[in-house]
Every structure is written in C-alpha cells, then in structure tokens.
Amino acid sequence: MALGSRPTPLLSVKQLIPPVHPGMIARSRLEDRLRDATTKLTVVVAPAGWGKTSLLSRWASADDSGARVAWLSLDESDDEPIRFWNYILTALSQVSDEVGPAANDLLLASSDGPMAHALPVLLNELAASSTKHILVLDDFQVISDRDVHESFEFLLAYLPPTLRVVIGSRADPPLPLARMRVRGELTELRADDLRLNLDESAAMVTAVSESAIDVATATAVWERTEGWAAGLRLAGLALRGGPDHGLVVGDQRHLFDYFEQEVLPALEPAQRDLLVRAAPLEFLSGSLCDAALAVEGSAAVLAELESAELFVVALDGGHEWYRCHHLLRDALLRAGLPQSRQDERDVLRRAASWFEAHDRVDDAVRHLLRAGDSDRASDLLTPRLPWFLERGWGSAYLELGERLPEAAVGPHLALTLAYAADVSGHVERVAAWLDVCEQQLQPDTVVSERWRDARAGVLALRGVLGTPASEAARTVELCERAVAMESAAGNDQNPEALAALGRAYVLDGRFADAAGLLAESWRRREEFGWSVERALQVASQLSLALLALARDEELDSLLQEAGAVVDAAERDWGTAPTAQVATLVRLVQGRRSYQRGDLDRAVTELATGLTLAGLSSRPTYIVLGLIFHADVDLATGHRRDAQETLVRARETAENDPIAPFVRGWLEEAESRVGRVAVRAAADQGALFEEITDREMSILRMLPGTATQREIGAALFLSINTIKAYNKSLYRKLDVGSRAEAVQTARRLGLI
C-alpha cells in the first residue's frame, strides 16, 4: 500500500432523510411521541410493511426542536465495523459543525477498532456541545456483526445528553433493551403502536385510491387489514379499479398473489420488467438499471413508478436514487423472480460492472458474490487491496475474501488477505491465510514480482506478520530461512528479504546485525522503487537499531532525512494515516531530544509518538514510548509521574506480546525510577463517572488470574471491547493498573 489520500466513496443518498411523498399521511400521535421522547434510545420495531421508514422520515423532516438530525439507511454492506462507523461519523459531521473529522480519521487509521480512539473522541465532542443531535438508523436488522453490536452498545453506555439515537428495525436489536427499559432510558414503538386507527386508515386509502371512500368501505378495509399500512396501501390500489374491486386481505402470506394478479398486470410492460428484473438490487438508479438490465430509459420508468406510488420510493430530493418497497422486493425474490435464476445472475454481474466502473469496488465484489461468480469476484478483489486500505476498509477486504469459497482464493489473494488481516487488527487470521497461500504454491507460482521464490516471500511474511512480537527468535529463524531460500533461487540481494530479516533482528535485540542490513536498504530505497510507506518502515526499524547502538551521528542524519519524509506525509495525508510507519521515527526523535537535554521538545515528540503507537496497535511501540516518557518525567523531577507512566507500561506488557528486548528495557527503567507504583492520576476530560454494568462485570473478574483475552471470552466480548471498557473503568476509579483497580474497588466496596 502507498500512502495517499483517503477518499470515501460513500453512497451519500443513504445519509439523506427519505423525502416525504404525497401518499404519506400524518401520524401525529406517533410523531408527537418521537418528538417528546427524552430517552437515550428510541426503537421503532415492527415487521416489514408497518410504515416504520415513512413515520421516521416524516418526523425527522418536520423536527423543529433545533436538533441536528443525522440519518443513515443501512444495508447489508454496512455489516462491518469500520464501514458502519464511517457512515455514522460522516453523517454526523455533515449536519453538525461540532463533530469534526478527527474521529473519522482515527477510525480509518487505527487497527484497534472504533472503541479505542474514534468513539471516545466523538463522545467528547458531543459532550462538549451545546447543540442537540439525533442519529437515526433505519433497517438496523441488516446488522449482524458482533463487533458492530458491541461498539454500538459502547456508544449507548457513554451517550452524552446532547445525542439521541433512534433505530428502525424489523426485529429487536441485540442491545441491553431490558436494562434500558427498567432504567427509563428506552422509548419503544412497536407494531401495535404503528397500527393505523380507523381515521388514519381512511385517510391512507383515500390518498392512494385517489377517491373518497364511504364509512362502510373504510371500516371494512380497516377491519380486514387490521391497520397494517402495507395492506391499506394495497387496498387503496385495488380501489382504483372501482368500489367493487376485491379488497386485499391483511395477511403477508397473500402478498405475492396480489402483486402477481393485481399490481404487476396493471403496470406498463417497461414498468413491470424493471420491477421484476431489478429485484436483486438494493438501490436503483436510472444509470444502474440501464446497465444491469441491458435496457434504456430506466430513469423515466423509475420516476413514473415513484410518481404513481407503485412501491418505488425516491431516496433523494433530486430523484436520482430509489428503492423498491421491501415487501414487494421480498415477495419477488421469494417467489423466484426475476424471470429465471440465470437472468438474476446476469443482472447482478452487469450491476457489478457498473459499480466497478464507478469506483465502488466493494459493491462490485458483493454483487459478484451474490451472483455466484466467485472466480470473477476473486479476480477483482486480488489486486485491489490498496483501494480498500486507502479508505481504511481493511476489515471489509478481509470479510469479502472470507466469503469466497477456498477454491476461488489463489495464492496471491491469500497473501493479500493475510496482510489485510494484520493491518485491520485481525491478527489471528494472518497465519491461516498464509497457510492457504503456502498450500497452493507451485514451483512456478509468482505472488510478487519482488520475490523469485514465492515460498520465501510467504515465509518472510509469516515471520514479520504471523508471529507474535514476543517470539522474536522464531521470527529471526523464519526470515533467515526466507533469505536462504531466495539466495538459492539466485537472488541473494533481495531487498525485501533483507529488510524483513533486519526487522526480525531488531525485534530480537540484535541491533548491530539489523543496522548493517537496514542501512543499506534505506540508502538504496529509490533504486528499489519503494513507496513512501515501505521506505519509512525500514527507516523506523533502522532508527531504533542505531539508537540502541548509540551511533548518534548516523542516527541524527537518518532522523533528519526520515523526519522530513514523515513531515511531508503528515502534511499531505494527515497524522492518523501515517501512524503505522511514523510511530518509531517520532518516538526515537523524542528519545534523541531527551538525550540532548531538550526536554520540552522531547515531551511533545513522545506524546505524538505515543498517540501514533496507540493508533497502530503495536504494544511493543507503546511500551517503548512509555519507557522513554518515564525517563523524561524523571529528568524533570516528576518521579511520581514517571512511576505512573511505568505502571501503564507494565500493564500493557502483561496483557500483550512485546519484543523481549523491550521487556528488558522496561525492567531497567523500573529499577531507575523505583518499583513502587502509585495510583495513576485520572485522565483529564473523563467522559462519565457512573460505572456501567459492563464495566462492573469486568471489574468483578479482575481479582482473578484471567488475562484480558480470557475475560473477553468469558463475557463473549472481543479483546478490543474489553480494552475499551477497561480504559474507561480505570479512569473512573482513578487508577492506572489492574492491581490498583482491584484494590480501589475493594476499598469502595464494589467487589
């Protein structure tokens, strides 16, 4: 991946409140409940056809409270944490000047997930705001990813009073609704609430049928449909044929019969063809339908259907994008339409080509997967990892790759999936994908032009990506074997192999060996055609080796060159996108400033380096930065601060794998500072004070010997979720370590 801008090809229409069309009747009693709700969360839950979206869009469009309303219409492609929160953060920032880009930048840069950095920043921004905000998420039932649910629960746990969340869904979201209900934090509208009364039913049927109906007819329709919005709309359409036209029964089981027998035959052939053949498509536009259906004039047909209120709804004021009503679309798909499975596959394939041509690679791959075209999906996905990484969507790339059958995943794609797993924080998947790659390698397989022996390349990646930092000796062994294999293949000066080995030597504390390899690589970086990112990876490792060797003159020269490259990258692309490659440069700069006695500059540089270390999710770098910072604290006479800093370092070292040499450096620093830990000062600007139920469940497990990962497994939470809750818990208890948290909790009678 080359560092670059992070374009976000979000489908902006999903962030628009659906327009209120003439057929939407006022639901004053329900709109008043939505307007007057003061709870954290409002859920509107009912099966398809009960008017959830219509109600929410009317209310949101007419809201006169002064709140900034951010709307997001969810679909299946949003079932991934980074994409999900990317949309939400973008939607909020578009409606509010008080939600800046920082949270989104942190989301896209961090491999620790949204709870580590992005959501705390968002919550702090909202907590500091005097403006009310409302976040509306429609069709929440499409979200099934556990990490999304956990992060959304985290948002609700710390929700400031300036934000309300409103969810529309066909089913209860997997959130702590019972607990929120008991605490008065939940407002609920369900099918019984959405059921139209007699007057509302008569108004809807009148509007749809375009004619006045008498009381007897209105009552009959209302009784037969039981106030079900979709049934009433169908009844109104039936009455367009005259008062003697048969009324549809309010039962979803009869929907398709009615659509097939009454709605579809009444349409113009072009209208009927579009609805039936476009059923596999979630969103519709004239251009997309022309391409996917191999026709012309779809924009006019969509406009006609929307104008006649024939189950096509405009999603934007410009009437460019539409969606088919969920009931009709579901009925068509369940009944086996489009006209044939082959036609459906062809529609999806052509839609994929349209999405690819419009630089929406993720949607293109998803449509190919739905078409069952695994080979083409694999071919499209294989070279496009940079496209996903530029958008911070490494997890989405991994998710799409893992939906492919293994037979469709070639060695090159398996290798890129391993890399995507590493940069997106799914390190447990790295080795598995490297295994898949290695199993498919043949003597003539080429997975990268930079490696003459493909197995050597895989072996090197297994060393630097697929091996924990704590197993540095194993990393060295694998990288040395990779160099030997590449040499045997006639390429004994492969810069990739030597750079990987240099990195392995650094992790193992063999700094002289590392410096010899990395210095040459850095000097010849332009000759090798390396990207900015690749060159900075080498410079980072080399800077640490030279620091350890006290080769100050060489180090200062390197930092001057590499620092200028980092400065330029940060100016062009921002601080967060450069975190993965700039962390060590900034930390070593801070250490050199300390060594020269420029302590103010050292504090600034180390603070920047530690922020980047957190974003890059490298525990080794975090501990290293804390060690350096503790020495600065000590030099400025702040022994207590130094002790607290090392408590944080020890906590990280005990919970995450770090390089052995850093563990040794930590012990030396503890000896310099003194091993007696003091209670860490509370972070300034803590979000909230009350300990949540989730935090209490974690707190009760801290006195035991279980690691954070084991605690997460016991509570069915991910390791990143546990870390996020721990961070907040420590802040509230005013402590800096697990042992202190237990001690304080016992003193307060919490456990």
N, C-alpha and C positions, 0 to 999 in steps of 0.2 A: 504493500500500500504506500502511495506517495501522499505526503501531507498536502492538503488542499482545502478549498472551501467546502462547507458542509451544506449543500443545497438540500432543501426539504421538499420533495415532490408530494406534499400532502394534497389530498383531494379536498380543496377548500370548500366545496359545496357541503361536505359533511359537517362543517363548522358554522353553517348558516341555519338560522331558525326556519323551518319549512314555512313557506308563505301560507297565509290564511286564504283559502279559496272560498268562493261564494256558497258552496254547499255545506260549509262548516257552520253549525248552529251554535248559538251561545249556550254555554253550560255554567251559568252564573253561580249556582250553588257550589259547584266544584272549583271553579276558578277562584271564588272567594276563599275556599279552604286552602288552596295553594298559596294565595296571596297572603293570608293571615298566619300561615304556619311560621313558627319561630324555632322549630327543632333543627338539630344538625342535619338530619337526613329525612327526606320525603321519598317514599316509594309509591309508584303507581304500577300495580301488578295485576295483570289480567291476561287471559288468552288472546290470541290474535282476533282482531275484528271488534274489540270493545272500545275503540276510539281513544287509545292512550296518546298516540302521537298528535292527533287532532286537538285533544284537550290541552296537552302541554304546549303546543305551538301557539294556540290562541292565547293562553295565559302568558307565555313568555313574550309574545309580540305586544301584548297590551299592558305589560307590567309598568306601572307608573310610580314605583317605590324609589326610583333613583338608583337601584342596584344595577351593576354591570352584569348582564346575562351572557354567559358563555355556553354555547350549545355544541354538542357532538353527537352525531348519528353514527353509532357503532356498526361495524360489520365484522365478518369472520376474520378478515386480515388484521384486525386490531387486537387479536388474541395473543399478544406478545408484549412484555412489559415496556420495552423502550418505545415501540411504536405507539402503544396505548397512551403513555405519559407524554410522548412527543406531541401528540394531537391535543391532549388536555392543556399542556403548558402553552402551546401555540394559541389555542382558543382563548385562554385567559389573558394572555399578553395582548391579543388583538383587541380585546374590549376594555382593557384597563391599562392606564399609564403606570400604575403602581405595581404591576407584575412585569419585571424586566426580563431580559434574555438570559440572565445568569443561570437560573435553574435549568433551562433547556440546554445551555452549553455544558453544564456539569452532567446532566443526564446523558448526553451524547458522548462525553469524554470518559466517563467512569465505567469500569467493568464490574463495579460492586453493586449495580442496580440502583433504582430510583431512591430507595430509602437512605442510602449512605450520604448523599450530598444534595441531590436535586429537591427532594421533598422538604427537608429542613429549610432550605433557602426559600422555597415557595411559602411555607408556613410562616416564616419570619417576615417575609414581605407582606403577607396578608394580615398578620397580627399587628404590624406597624401601620396598616392602612386605616383611614377613617371612612373609607367607602365600602358599602356592602357589595358583595359579589354572589352570584348564583351560578352554579355549574350544573347543567342539565345533560344527562347521559341517557340517550334513547336506545332501546334494543340491547340492554345490558345482558340479556340472556345469551348472547353470542360469545360472551367472555367465559372461558373455562380454565384458563391458565392459572395454576395455583399461585405463582409469583405475582400475578396481577391482583388476585384477590387479597393476598397478604399485604401488598403495598397499599391497596385501597383501604383496607382496614386500618393500616398505619395512619393514613391521611385522616380518617374519621376519628381516630383516637386522639389526635392532637389538633383537631379542627378549630381554628380561631373563630370568634363570633362574627367576623366580617365575611365568612363564607358559608353559604348553604349549599347542600348537594341534593339534587333531585334526580331520581332514577326511574326510567320507564322500562318495564321488563315483562316478559311473559311468565316468568317464574321468580320466586324469591331469590335474590342474590345471596351467595354464601357469605354473609356478613353477620355480625352478632346482633341480629334484629331483636331477639328476645330480651337481651340485656338492655338494649337501647330503648325498647318499649317500656320496660319496667322503670327506667330512669327518666322517662318523659323526653327522650331525645329523638323520637321517631314519629312521623306523621305518615299514615297509610291510607291510600285509596285503592280499593280492590274492585273486583267485578261487580259486586252488589252495589258499590258506590257509583260505578260507571253506568249501571243500568239506567237507560233513559226513562223518565216518567212519561205519563200519557201526553202532556202538553209538548214535551221535548220530542217525543216520537212523532206526533202530528206535524210539528214544525219541520223535522227532517224529511219525512215522507213528502210533504208539500214541496219542499225545496228541490228534492231530487226528481219527483214526478212532474214538476213544473205546472202543477194544477192544484186547486184547492180540493180537499177531501172532506167528506162529511164526518160527523162524530162517530157514526156506526162503523164506517170503514177504518177510521183512525183507531178506534177501540179494538177492532178485530186484528188489525196489523200489530198493535202493541201487545195484545194477548198472545198472538201466535209467535211473535219474535221474542217475547219476554224482555223487551227493552234492549235487545242486542243491536248495537249500532250497525254492524255489517248486514244483519238480517233486514233491518229497516231500510238500509240503502238499496238492498236487492229488491225489497218490496216496492220502493219508490220507482225503481227502474221498471218493474213489472207493470206498475200502474200507468206508465207512459203509454202502454198499449191499450188503455181504456179501463174503466172501472170493473169490467167483468173478467179482466185478465187474472189468472190464478196467482195467488199470493205465495211467496216462498215461505216454507216452514223455517222457524228459527232454530235450526239444528245444523251444525257444521258438517254433519255426515252427508247432507244433501247438497252441499255447496257445489261440488263439481257437476252434479246432474243439472243444476240450474245454470251454471256457467255454460255448460256444453249445449243445453237445449234452448236457453233463452238469450244469454248475453252474447255469446260468440256468433250465433247465426245472424243476430241483428246488426253486426258490425260490417263495415265495408271490407272487402277482401284484403286490402292492404293493411287495415287496422287489425283484422283477425290474424293475419300472417305474422305481423310484428309481435303481437302479444304472445302468441303460441311459441314462435321460434326463439324469441328473446327471453323466455322464461328462465334459462340458466344464468342470466346476467343479473347481478345485484343492482347495478346502476345503469341507466340508459341515457344515451345522448344521440343526437342525430348522426354525428360522425361515427361514433362507435357502432351503432346499429347498422348503418350503411355498410361498414366494413365487415362486421360479424355475420350479417345476414346476406351479404353479397347483393344488396339492393341499392336503390337511390331514393331520396326524398323522405327518409325516416324522420327528420326534424319536423316536417309538416304533419306527418301522421301522429307523432307524439303530441304535438300541440293540439290536434283535433281531439285525441283521446282525453287529454287533460281538460280541455275546454268543456267537453261533454260529461266530465266527471265519471268516466268509464274506467275506474280503478287504476288510473295512472295519475300520479301526484308530482307536481313540479317541486324541485328541491331548492331552487334559487329564483330570485326575482327576475333574472334575465331569461328564465325558461330554457336554459341550456341542458340541464341535467334533470332526470326524472327517476322515479322508481315505480314499479308495478306494485299494487297493493299486495301485502304479504299473503292475504287469503287467496287471492286469485293465483299468485305465483306458486304458492304451496300446493294448491289444488292441481294446477297444470303439471307440476313436477311429479306429484304423487300418482297422477293418472298416466304417467308415461309419456307425456308430451314434453318437448316438441315431437314432431311427427314420427321421428324414429331416433333411436339411440345414436345412430350414425350422424344424423343431422345435428343432434345436440353436440356431439364431439367436434363436428366441423365448425359449428358456431363458436364453441369455446376456443378452438385453435385459431380461428380468424380474429377473435377478440384478443387473444394473446399477442398476435402480430400487431394489432392496433396499439395495445399497451406498450409493447416493446418500442414501436416507432415513436411513441410519445414519452419515452424515457421513464416508464414506470415498470421497471424490470420485475419487481416483486409481484405486482399484479399479473404480469405476463406469465411468470412461473406458476402462480396459483391457478390460473385458468388452464394451463397445460396439464397440471396435476389433476384437475377435475376432469379434463378430457381423457385422462388415462394415457397421455402421451409422455411417458416417463423419460424416454430417450431424448426427446426434444427439450424437455424441462431440464434434464441433466446438461445437455449441450449449452443451453442458455445460461444456466447457473454457474457452470465451471469457471469461465473467465471473468465473472462479474463480481467477485469478492470486493475489489476496490470500490465499486459503485455502492455497495452496501456499507462498507466501512466509512466512506466519506459522509454518510448520513447517520453514522452511529448505530447502524442496524445489524451489527454482527450477530446478535441473537436471532434476528429474522432469517438471516442467511442460513444459520445452523438449523433452525426449525424447518425451513423449506427443504434443506438437504436431507434431513432425517425423515421427511415424509416420502422420499423416494424409495422404491424397493432397492435392496442392496445390490442387485444385479445391474441396476442402472447407474450405480456410483462407480465411476472409473477411478484409477489411482490418483489422477490429478485433482479431481473433485474431492476425494477423500482427504488429500493433503490440505486443500484449502479449508475444508470443514474442520480439520484439526486446528488450523490457525485461527479460524473464526471462533472455535470453542475457547481458545486461550484468551483472545482479546475481549471476548464478551463475558468472561468470568466463569464459564462452564468448564473449568479445568479438568473435571472428572471425565469429560468426553474426549479429551485430547488423545489419550493413549488408545482408546477404542477406534478412533478414526485412523490413527496411524497404523493400527493393526490391519484395518480394512485395506489401506493403501499397500502395505507390505505384502499382503496375501495375493494381490493382483499383479505384482510386478513381474515382468518378464525380462530376459537379458537385454532386449532392445527397447524397453519402455523408457520414455522420456517424460518426466513430470516437471522438469525445469531445465531450461537451456543452460543454466549456470552449473549443473551437475552432470558429469559424464557417467557416473554410476548412480542410478536412481536410488538404489538401496542405501548408499552412503548418505544421500540427502535426507532420506527418511530417518536414518539413524541419528544424524545430527539434530534434526528437529525433535526426535524422541529425547535427546539429551537436554536441549535447552528449553523445550516447552513441556515435554511429557514427564519430566522428572522433578519431584519437589526440590526446592532450593536447599532443604536440609540434607539431601542426598547428593552433595556436591561430588563426592568421589565417583559415584555412579555416572553422573553427568560427564565427568572427565573421561571415564572409560569408554562411554558411547561415542563421544566426539573424537577421541583418539582413534577408535576403530573406523569412524567415518573418514578421517583424514587418510588412514592407511588404505582403505578401500578405494578412495578417489585417486590416491597416488598409484595404486596398482592398475587403475584404469588409464594411466598416462597423464594425469592432471595433478601433479604434486604441489602445485601452487594455486589451487582453487581458493580464491579469496573468501568465498562463503564458508568453506570448510575450516579455514584457518581462523576466521572471525568467530565461528561457533566454538572452536577449541579455546580461543582466547577468552571468551566469555566463561567457559567452563573453568578455566584456570583461575579466573577472578573469584568465582563462587567457592572454589576450593582453597582460596588463600595463597595460591601460587602466583604471586604478583609479578615476579621477575619474568617467569615464563610467559605470562599473559601480556606484559608490556612489549616483549620482543615481537610477538605476533601482531598485536593490535596497532602498534606504532606504524608498522609498515602498511597495514591495511588503511589506516587513516591517511597516510601520505599519498597513497595511490587511489584514493576514493573516486576521483574524477575519471581516472583511467578505467576503473571498473564499471563506470556508468551507474553508480549507486544513486538512489533517491536521497533526498534530504533526510528522510526518516532513517534509512539504512545507515547513512554516514554518522548520524547522531547516536545511533545505537552503539557503534564502535567507539565514538568519542567518549560516551558515557562510561563504558567499561574501562577504557584506557585511562580516563581521568582518575578513577578510583584506584587503579593499579599504581599509577605514578604517585598519588597521594600516600599510599601505604608504603611505597619505597622511598619517600621523602626526596624524590627527584624534582625539586621545586622549580628549577629553571625550565625544564621540559614541560612541567605541569602548567606553569603560568603561560607559556607560549600556546599550549593546547587550549587552555581556557579562553584565551583571547580570541583564537580562531573559532572554536566551537561556540563560545558565548555569543559571538556576532551572528552565527547561523541561527542559534536559538532565538535571539532578539528579533531577527528578521521573520522567523516563522511565527513568533507570537504576534508581531505587528500585522502580519498578513492574515493569519488564521485564528488568532486569539490564544489565550493562555491554555484553556482547557484542552483543545485538540492536540496540543504538543506534549501533554502530560507523560505519555508513555515513553518518550525519548528524551525529554528535557530534565527529568527529575534528578538524575545523578549529577548532571552538569551544574544545576543550581545548588545542590547540596555540597558539592565539592568546592564551588565558588565560596559558599558560606564558610566552609572549613578553612579555606585559604585566607579569607578576610580575618577570621579569628586568629589564625597563626601570625598574621601581620599586625595584630593589635587593633584592627579597625572593627571594634565590637558592634557599633551601631549598624554598620553595613552587614556584618555577619548575621545579626538578628533578622534583618529584612530578607536577606538571601535565604536563610534557613527556613524562615516562615513560608516563603514562596515554595521552596523545595519540599517541605512537609505537606503543603497543600497539594502539590503535584503528586507526591507519593501516595496520598490518600486516594486521589483520582485514579492512579494507575494500578491500585490494589496490589502493590508489591510489599509484603510485610518486611522483607529484608531492608528495603529502602526506608520504610517508616522507622524501624528500629535504629538504623544508621543515622537518620536525621535527628532523632530524639537524643541519641548519644552526643552528637555534635552540639545540639542546642543546650544540653545539660552542662557541657564544658563552658559555653558562653555564659550561662547563668552563674556558674561557679566563678568565672573570671570577673564578673561584675559584682560579686559579693552577695549574690542571691542563692545561698546554699539551699534554702528550703525549696525554692523554685526548681533547682537542679534535682533535688531528691524527688520532687513530684513528677518531673519530666521522666526520670528513670523508672518510676513506678509504672508510668504509661508504657514505656519501652518493654519492661519486664512482662507486663500484661499481654502485650502483643506477641512477644517471644514465646510465651507459654501456650498460646492458642493457635499460632500459625507457624508453618515451617519457614525457618530463616536459614541463611547460609551459616555454616559452622564458624567461620572467622568472625562474623558479626556477633555471634553469641559470646565468643571470647572477648571481643571489644566491649561488649556490654558489661561483662563481669569486671573488666579493668576499670570501666567508668564508675561502676558501683563502689568499687574499692576507693577510687579517688574522692567520690562525693560522700560516701558513708552509706551503709546499707540500711539505716533506719528510715523506713518510709513514713512520710507524714500524710495527713489527709490532704488530698488534692483540692485546690481552690475550685469553687464552682465556676463553670464557664459563664462568661457574661452573655446576657441576652438569651437565657434559657427560655425554651418555648412555653412550658407549662409547669405546674407544681404538683398537681394531683397524680398519684401513682395509678396507672391504669391496670385493668385486670390482667392484660397480657404481661405487663411488667411484673405484677405480683406473682404470676405463675412462674416466671423465670427466676425471680428473687427467691422463691421457695426452694429452687433446685441448686442455687449457688453454693450452699454449705457442703454439698457432696463433692465427689471427685469427677463427675462427668464433665467432659470438655464442652465447649460451645456447640460443636457439631453434634455431640451426643444429646445435649439438651434440646437442640432443634429437632432431632429425630424423635425424641420422646414426646415433644409437643406438636409434631407434624408441621414444623416450620423450617424454612431454609436457613442456612448458616448466615446469609446476609440479613435476613429478617431478625435473627437473634442478635446480631451485632448492632443493628439499628436500635432495637429496644434497649439493649444494654447501655448504649451510649446515652440515651435519654434517662435511663434509670440511674446511672452513676451521677449524672448532672443533678438530678433531683435530690439524691441522697448526699450530695456534696462530697463525693469520694472520687478516688482515681483508680481503684483496683477492685478486683473481685473480693479479696480478703477484707478490705475496708468496707465494701458494700455489705458483706455478711455481718461484720462487727457492728456497723451502724444500724442495720436493720434489727439486729438483736437488741441493741440498746434502746431502740424506739418501740420495741415490742411488735415489730412487723412479722417476724418469723420466730 
